[in-house]
Amino acid sequence: MPGLLFVDVELPTPDGFGSGWLATDGSRIGALGLGRPPAADAPVTRIDGRGRTLLPGFVDVHFHGAVGHEVMDGDVDGLTAMARFAAGHGVTSFLATTWTGSREQTAAALATVKAAMDAPRPAGAARLLGAHMEGPHLNPARAGAQDASQIRAPDPDEVRRHLDTGVVRLMTLAPELPHNGPLLDELRARGITASAGHTDASYDDVVAAVARGVGHVTHTYNAMRPLHQRDPGTVGACLTLDALSCELIADNHHVHPVAMDVLVRARGPQGVVLVSDAVRPTGLPDGTYNLDHRAVHLRDGTVRLDDGGLAGSVLTLDRALANLRAATGLGADALWPAASANAARSAGADARKGRLAAGLDADLVLLEADGAVALTVVEGEVAHAARSEDRPAREDPQPMT
């Protein structure tokens, strides 16, 4: 298959953010640069960016579900539908994220993730990188929408069964709970990212957790001890500890735009990880849907339990980046790492994803001026094109000059 050649695109390169070009070579980025491309020595499929922005494909490390499916359903076809929906919104890779559930349900969900990863990537779908386990080893005091009846201390046999699947890349837990200490050590030994979340950790607790290997925080501001002038809490640690990569649900419901701006001002774009925290109703009309054994209600862009509490979101990462731009006044040239590079690092995939560089996977998203996705490329394949003129339809055997 001929490579793709993007021309007249705004893109981040080692030389800065400016007008340039990018060529793919099979599933990887072949070359890129500013200005006009050199002459091609093989047939290529040319895509005229018309001055639009070309970024690394988005990486979503907190994605529960969409279009009527969720990870906890334990269904490969459901994961495929989620992956195709995600690609339509610029996501090129993701972690399938579990809820706090029973031992059996969690084991089945992880086995399904493994089966999906072992199969060829479906056409038009984002790459499934592995699993993010959100629970069950959380603090019941900060359960949020998690099923508190299933929150439990780690059992060595259960933990071993889950981790031995080889698919877990990220785990959310409450680091302040003493019984989670050995689990932190196990995650560190296996190279799995530990994330503080659904936690009542004090600032000092988080400092100690960082020393023990915690490097990520799950949905900053939500389901954690807040900032107080005499008790900085978990939020205070997020704002000040450079070792932490801080998730942010930028849907303007979970976090006020001013609080988003505070996080970016404190940590810079390099410290923020945009996530969707999307659940089953994402991409579907308002109505009532199921979340495990409970009902959730989608209305006015929020998903809520019967008691009114938020239960995940219907956010997509293209919208999250646009919302963060509006909240901070910064452009995609400054904020792009929050949508890709930082998440790839937390997922342990930054050696091949999350940046634009020769030799890395050709995971790309072409954005309109308003942040809408024009084109998504997953490992060199056009997975989504919003307009027919952006879908490559012919080869040009002539050298590009």
C-alpha positions in Angstrom: 0.0 0.0 0.0 1.4 3.4 -0.9 2.3 5.7 1.9 0.4 8.8 2.8 1.9 12.3 2.1 0.3 15.1 4.1 1.2 18.6 2.7 0.3 22.1 3.8 -0.3 21.1 7.4 0.5 22.8 10.7 2.3 20.3 12.9 4.7 20.0 15.9 8.2 18.9 14.9 11.6 19.1 16.7 12.1 22.4 14.9 8.9 23.9 16.2 5.2 24.2 15.3 4.7 25.4 11.8 3.6 24.7 8.2 5.1 21.5 6.9 4.5 17.9 5.6 4.5 14.3 6.9 5.0 11.1 5.0 4.0 7.6 6.2 5.9 4.4 5.5 3.6 1.4 6.0 2.3 1.6 9.6 5.0 4.1 10.7 5.9 7.7 10.1 8.6 7.8 7.4 9.6 11.4 7.6 8.3 14.9 8.3 9.5 18.4 8.3 8.7 22.1 7.8 8.2 23.7 4.4 7.7 21.7 1.2 8.3 18.0 1.1 11.2 16.6 -0.9 10.6 14.6 -4.1 9.1 11.2 -3.4 10.9 8.2 -4.7 7.8 5.9 -4.7 4.1 6.3 -5.3 2.3 8.1 -2.5 -1.3 9.1 -1.7 -1.3 12.9 -1.3 -3.6 14.6 1.3 -3.8 18.4 1.1 -4.1 19.7 4.6 -5.1 23.2 3.4 -3.5 24.7 6.4 -5.2 22.5 9.0 -3.5 21.1 12.1 -1.9 17.6 12.0 -1.3 16.2 15.5 -0.4 12.8 17.0 -3.5 10.7 17.3 -5.3 11.1 20.6 -4.6 8.5 23.3 -7.5 7.9 25.8 -6.4 6.0 28.9 -9.8 6.2 30.7 -12.5 4.9 28.4 -15.3 2.8 29.8 -17.7 2.6 26.9 -19.7 4.2 24.1 -22.5 3.6 21.6 -24.3 1.2 23.9 -21.3 -0.9 25.0 -19.0 -1.0 28.0 -15.8 -2.8 28.9 -17.5 -4.6 31.7 -19.9 -6.3 29.3 -17.0 -8.7 28.4 -17.8 -8.6 24.7 -15.2 -8.4 21.9 -17.7 -7.0 19.4 -18.6 -4.3 21.9 -14.9 -3.3 22.2 -14.7 -3.1 18.4 -17.7 -0.8 18.3 -16.1 1.4 21.0 -12.8 1.5 19.1 -14.5 2.5 15.9 -16.4 5.3 17.6 -13.2 6.5 19.3 -11.4 6.7 15.9 -14.2 9.0 14.6 -13.2 11.4 17.3 -9.4 11.4 16.7 -8.5 8.6 19.2 -5.9 6.3 17.7 -5.2 4.2 20.8 -6.9 3.6 24.2 -7.0 1.6 27.4 -10.3 -0.3 28.0 -11.3 0.8 31.5 -13.0 -1.4 34.0 -15.4 -0.4 36.8 -15.2 -1.8 40.3 -17.1 -5.1 39.9 -17.1 -8.6 41.2 -14.0 -10.9 40.9 -15.7 -12.9 38.2 -16.9 -9.9 36.1 -13.6 -8.2 36.3 -11.7 -11.4 35.3 -14.1 -11.8 32.4 -13.6 -8.2 31.2 -9.8 -8.5 31.3 -10.0 -11.9 29.4 -12.1 -10.1 26.8 -9.5 -7.3 26.5 -6.8 -9.9 26.0 -8.9 -11.7 23.3 -9.4 -8.4 21.5 -5.7 -7.5 21.7 -4.7 -11.0 20.3 -7.0 -10.6 17.3 -6.1 -8.4 14.3 -7.1 -4.7 14.8 -10.5 -4.2 13.1 -10.5 -1.8 10.1 -11.5 1.7 11.0 -10.8 1.1 14.7 -8.4 2.7 17.3 -5.7 0.4 18.7 -6.5 -1.3 22.0 -3.4 -0.9 24.1 -4.6 -2.8 27.2 -6.6 -2.2 30.3 -7.0 0.4 32.9 -8.4 -1.1 36.1 -10.3 1.6 37.9 -10.7 -0.2 41.2 -11.7 -2.3 43.0 -9.0 -1.3 45.6 -10.4 2.2 46.3 -11.4 4.2 49.3 -15.1 3.8 50.0 -15.2 7.4 51.4 -14.5 8.6 47.9 -16.4 6.0 45.9 -18.2 8.4 43.7 -20.1 6.4 41.1 -18.1 3.2 41.8 -20.1 0.4 43.4 -19.0 0.7 47.0 -20.3 -2.8 47.8 -17.6 -4.2 45.5 -14.7 -2.1 46.8 -12.3 -4.5 48.6 -8.7 -4.9 49.8 -6.4 -6.7 47.5 -6.4 -10.5 47.6 -3.0 -11.8 46.4 -4.6 -14.6 44.3 -7.1 -12.2 42.7 -4.4 -9.6 42.0 -2.1 -12.3 40.5 -4.9 -13.5 38.3 -5.7 -10.1 37.0 -2.1 -9.0 36.4 -1.0 -12.3 34.9 -3.3 -11.6 31.9 -0.6 -9.2 30.8 -3.1 -6.6 29.6 -3.2 -4.3 32.7 -1.2 -1.1 31.9 -2.7 1.3 34.5 -4.5 0.7 37.8 -6.4 3.2 39.9 -6.2 2.7 43.7 -6.3 4.6 46.9 -2.6 4.8 48.0 -3.3 5.9 51.5 -4.9 2.6 52.5 -2.2 0.5 54.2 -3.4 -2.7 52.6 -2.7 -1.3 49.2 1.0 -0.8 49.9 2.1 -4.3 48.7 0.0 -3.8 45.6 1.9 -0.6 44.8 5.1 -2.6 45.1 3.8 -5.3 42.8 2.7 -2.8 40.2 6.1 -1.1 40.2 7.9 -4.5 39.9 5.7 -5.3 36.8 6.1 -1.9 35.2 2.4 -1.1 35.5 1.5 2.6 36.1 -0.1 3.1 39.5 -2.7 5.9 39.7 -4.1 7.6 42.8 -7.8 7.9 42.5 -11.1 7.6 44.4 -8.8 8.5 47.3 -8.9 10.5 50.5 -5.1 10.8 50.5 -3.5 13.8 52.3 -0.7 15.7 50.6 1.8 13.7 52.7 0.2 10.5 51.7 0.6 11.3 48.0 4.2 12.3 48.5 4.8 8.9 50.1 2.9 7.2 47.3 5.0 8.9 44.7 8.1 7.6 46.4 6.6 4.1 46.1 5.9 4.4 42.4 2.6 6.3 41.9 3.0 8.5 38.8 -0.6 9.2 37.6 -3.8 10.6 39.1 -7.3 9.6 38.1 -9.7 12.4 37.1 -8.1 15.3 39.0 -10.5 17.1 41.3 -13.1 14.4 41.2 -13.5 11.7 43.9 -10.5 12.9 45.9 -9.6 15.0 48.9 -9.9 18.6 47.8 -7.5 21.6 48.3 -7.9 23.4 51.6 -5.6 26.2 52.9 -4.5 24.1 55.9 -4.9 20.7 54.2 -3.6 20.6 50.6 -5.1 17.2 50.1 -4.8 15.1 46.9 -5.6 18.1 44.8 -2.8 20.1 46.3 -0.4 17.3 45.4 -1.7 17.3 41.8 -1.0 21.0 41.5 2.5 20.8 42.9 4.2 17.4 42.3 5.9 17.2 38.9 6.1 13.4 39.2 2.3 13.1 38.7 0.5 13.0 35.3 -3.0 14.4 36.1 -6.1 13.2 34.3 -8.7 15.8 33.5 -12.3 15.3 32.3 -12.7 18.5 30.4 -16.4 18.4 29.7 -17.3 21.6 31.6 -19.4 19.5 34.0 -16.9 17.5 36.0 -14.5 20.4 36.3 -15.2 24.1 36.0 -13.2 25.8 33.2 -11.4 28.0 35.7 -10.3 24.9 37.6 -9.0 23.5 34.4 -7.0 26.6 33.8 -5.6 26.4 37.3 -4.4 22.9 36.7 -2.7 23.9 33.4 -1.2 27.0 34.9 0.2 25.0 37.8 1.5 22.0 35.9 1.7 23.1 32.3 0.4 21.0 29.4 3.1 18.4 30.1 1.4 17.5 33.4 -2.1 17.0 32.2 -3.7 14.0 30.6 -7.1 14.6 28.9 -9.4 11.6 29.3 -13.0 11.0 28.3 -14.2 8.8 31.2 -16.9 7.9 28.6 -19.6 5.4 29.5 -22.2 3.4 27.7 -24.5 6.3 26.5 -21.7 8.2 24.8 -22.8 8.8 21.2 -26.4 8.0 22.0 -29.5 10.2 22.6 -30.7 11.4 26.0 -32.4 8.6 28.0 -31.9 6.0 30.7 -29.2 3.4 30.4 -27.7 0.7 32.7 -24.5 1.0 34.6 -23.9 -2.4 36.2 -27.0 -3.1 38.2 -27.9 0.6 38.4 -29.6 3.0 36.1 -28.0 6.2 34.8 -29.7 9.1 33.1 -28.2 11.0 30.2 -29.5 14.5 30.0 -28.0 17.9 29.0 -24.5 16.4 28.4 -24.2 14.7 31.8 -24.7 11.1 33.0 -26.1 10.8 36.5 -27.3 8.2 39.0 -30.7 8.3 40.6 -29.2 10.4 43.4 -27.9 13.0 41.0 -24.2 12.0 41.3 -22.1 12.1 38.1 -21.4 8.7 36.7 -18.8 9.0 34.0 -19.3 11.2 30.9 -20.3 11.3 27.3 -17.1 13.3 26.4 -14.9 12.7 23.4 -11.3 13.7 23.3 -11.7 16.1 20.3 -14.3 18.0 22.4 -12.0 17.8 25.5 -9.2 19.4 23.7 -11.4 22.2 22.3 -12.8 22.8 25.8 -9.3 23.0 27.3 -8.3 25.5 24.6 -11.3 27.6 25.5 -10.6 27.4 29.2 -7.0 28.3 29.0 -6.7 30.5 26.0 -3.9 28.3 24.7 -3.8 26.8 21.3 -3.3 23.2 20.0 0.4 24.0 19.5 0.7 24.3 23.3 -1.9 21.8 24.5 -1.4 18.8 22.1 0.7 16.7 24.6 -2.3 16.6 27.0 -4.2 14.7 24.3 -1.6 12.2 23.3 2.1 12.2 24.5 1.3 12.3 28.2 -1.3 9.5 28.1 1.0 7.4 25.9 3.7 7.7 28.7 1.2 6.6 31.4 0.1 3.7 29.2 3.7 2.6 28.7 3.4 3.1 24.9 5.5 6.3 24.5 8.3 4.5 22.7 6.0 4.2 19.7 2.9 6.4 20.2 1.9 9.9 21.2 4.4 12.0 19.2 5.2 12.8 15.6 8.7 11.4 14.8 10.2 9.2 12.1 9.9 5.6 13.1 7.0 6.0 15.5 3.5 4.6 14.7 1.7 6.6 12.0 -1.1 7.6 14.4 -2.4 11.0 13.2 -5.4 13.3 13.5 -6.1 16.2 11.2 -8.1 18.9 12.8 -10.3 21.7 11.5 -9.8 25.3 12.9 -12.6 24.7 15.4 -11.1 21.4 16.6 -13.4 19.1 14.7 -11.8 15.9 13.4 -11.3 15.9 9.6 -9.3 12.7 9.4 -7.9 10.0 11.7 -5.1 7.7 10.7 -4.3 4.6 12.8 -1.0 2.9 12.1 -0.9 4.2 8.6 -4.6 3.4 7.8 -7.2 6.0 7.2 -9.7 5.0 9.9 -12.1 8.0 9.6 -12.7 10.8 7.2 -15.3 13.4 7.9 -15.5 14.5 4.3 -15.1 12.6 1.1 -12.4 14.9 -0.2 -10.2 13.9 2.8 -10.4 10.2 2.1 -7.5 9.1 -0.2 -9.0 7.7 -3.4 -6.2 7.5 -5.9 -2.4 7.1 -6.0 -0.1 9.7 -7.6 2.9 7.9 -9.0 4.6 11.2 -9.8 7.3 12.6 -7.5 6.0 15.2 -5.1 7.8 18.5 -5.5 
